[in-house]
Amino acid sequence: MITLIGLITKHGILIVEFANQLQEQGKNKLEAVLEAATLRLRPILMTTGAMVLGSVPLAIASGAGAESRSQIGWVIVGGLSLGTLLTLFVIPAMYMMLALKRHPELTVVETNSEAETTAKEVAA
């Protein structure tokens, strides 16, 4: 259960963090969340696929103690599948409703007029 919650939470954090970075680069909120969800889709699906396929043997187990192992396996398979679908659709929608608009960070460039003058004199 902890693995299930942790993995789904990680997927949501990846999308939100990437969207925040894109907004700081100057994209608007919609462009940022769409690009973040699109770019993070493959890693999210690969991670979920690996976990689901790894849990299938647990879900279809037979033998001693198979009943309890099977239930845990199906919870992991179903929970990851449903959680991933919700993450891919609900997180971007909630981001659009709740996230603050981020502005690109302004960088202050100080010019040293003496250094420019000295550089010009040396070049001449």
Secondary structure, 3 states (H helix, E strand, C coil): CHHHHHHHHHHHHHHHHHHHHHHHCCCCHHHHHHHHHHHHHHHHHHHHHHHHHHHHHHHCCCCCCHHHHHHHHHHHHHHHHHHHHHHHHHHHHHHHHHCCCCCCCCCCCCCCHHHHHHHHHHHC
